[in-house]
Amino acid sequence: FHAAAIAHDHSGRVDEAVVAYLCAIKANRTMGPAFQFLGNLELRRGRVKEAFLCFREELRLLPDHARRFRPHAAGVPAIRLLLEHFDRDRAAARAGPPAGGAVPPGVSPPAAAAFPAVAASPEL
């Protein structure tokens, strides 16, 4: 699915690319590059909130990718916010779950499932 999504994206078939990226994510929720490429596509479409969620999931799966965002954080508020979430999520993951086994606040669910929850976010 991921290769098909890239081919669709490069050919300008954006809707088909989105469907293929989402299929790739559904088939393998740990495929960080699918979240990365879908985030890039959503950002090109002006869908900042959806891109943010994809990039957040990309960083959860591929923490080394934070270096691609850090040079832009000072001038782009959405990237600064993304990295704040990333740093908070990493700190929460290192601290482990709180007593009682609840999920620490800020730990992101797969981005494809989280789009509706973030759509109302005043931060973006």
N, C-alpha and C positions, 0 to 999 in steps of 0.2 A: 504494500500500500504506500509506503514512504516513497519509493522510487517513482511510482505513478503520480503521487502528489507533486513531487518536484518537477516531473515532466509537464504536468498540467500547468503548474505555476509558471514555468519558463515559457510555455506556449501562450500565456495570457488567459488560460481557462481557469479563472480564479474560483468560481463556484465549485467546479469539479475538484480543484486542488484542496479546497476546504474540506469537502466530503472525504477525499482520500486521506488527508492528514488525520481527520477525526476517526476514520476506520483504522489507521495505523495505531493511533493512541488507544482505541478500544481493544485492538488485538494485543497490544503490549503497552501497558500503562507506565512502564519504566523506560520508554523510548524518548529520552531527553531531546535528541535532535528533531523529532516530530513536533514537540512543543516549541522548540526554537524556531523552526521554519514556519510553523503556523503563526507564531507570535510576530515574526517578521512580516508575513503576509497581512495579518490583521492590522499591523501598524501602517503598512502602505495603504490600506483601505480606510485609514482614519479611525479605526475602532480601537482606541487607546486602552479602554478597560479590558477588552478581550485579549489584547496583546500583553497587557500587564500580567494577567492571570497565566497566560502561556509562559511568559518569561519567568514568572515566579515558580512555576512547576519545573521549568528547565533548570533553574538554579537549585531547586531542591534535589533534582536527580543528578545534576552535573555541577557541583559547587565550584569547580575550577572555572566555569564560564563567567563567574562574577567579574573576572578581570576584563571581559569585553565590555562591561557596562561602566566600570568605575571611572574611566576617563571622561565620561559624559555626565556624571552625576551633578557636578557643580552648576552646569548650565541648563539642565533639563529636569524640572521638578518631578516628573513621573519616574524618571530613572533614579533620582535620589530616593523617592518613596519606595521604589522596588528594592533598592539596596538596604534601606532601613528594615523592610519586611524580611529580607534575606538574612540580615545580621541577627534580627530578633528570632527568626525561625531556627537559625543555627544555634543560638544560645539556648533556646528552649529544648532543642534536641539533645544538646550536650548535658543539660541539667536533668534530662529524663522526665518521665511522667510524674505528675504530682501524686501525692498519697491518694489511694483509691483508684488509680489507674486511668483517670480522665486524660483526655488528649490535651496537651499544653495549648494555651491560647496562641493563635497565630500560625499554627502548623497547617500548611496548605493541603487541601484535598486535591485530587487531580483537577487540573484547570478546566477541562471540558465540562465537568459536573458543577463547577463553581461559578460559571458565567452569570447565572441569574442572581446569585448572592451578592456579587460585586457590582452589578449594574446600578445599584442604588448608592454606591459608595460616594460620599461627597469629597473624598480625598483625590479622586481622579477627574 
